[in-house]
Amino acid sequence: MMALLLKSRAASSLLTVIVIFGGLFVWHLADKTSAVRKAVAEYVAQAELQALRASLSEVSRRQAVTDFANKSLEIEMEQAKEQAKKATRELEHYVSTVEDNCIVDPALRKRLRNG
């Protein structure tokens, strides 16, 4: 039967057209699959990029909060050091008012009683 189809010019032309359209259809399916794979890969890459940007933004925000907290802590530490120095000076002042034989200075005794 194939020999009969190949002998007829119309059948031969029809067979050629069918083979060409069949090939184009197969190529279209393969190309469509390739396009879908490419679109999925691009979508995944875009989603990963957005996730990385969000992660970077969060890291930057946390760094800013950490820097602010560190600065605040440094200020509080300096204030605490100043208060400790002031307390030490006040204690030294009170100690200096006590005589060597551990007798309280009359002025200090008066302040303590009135205090």
Buried (B, 14 or more C-beta within 10 A) or exposed (E): EEEEEEEEEEEEEEBEEEEEEEEEEEEEEEEEEEEEEEEEEEEEEEEEEEEEEEEEEEEEEEEEEEEEEEEEEEEEEEEEEEEEEEEEEEEEEBEEBEEEEEEEEEEBEEEEEEE
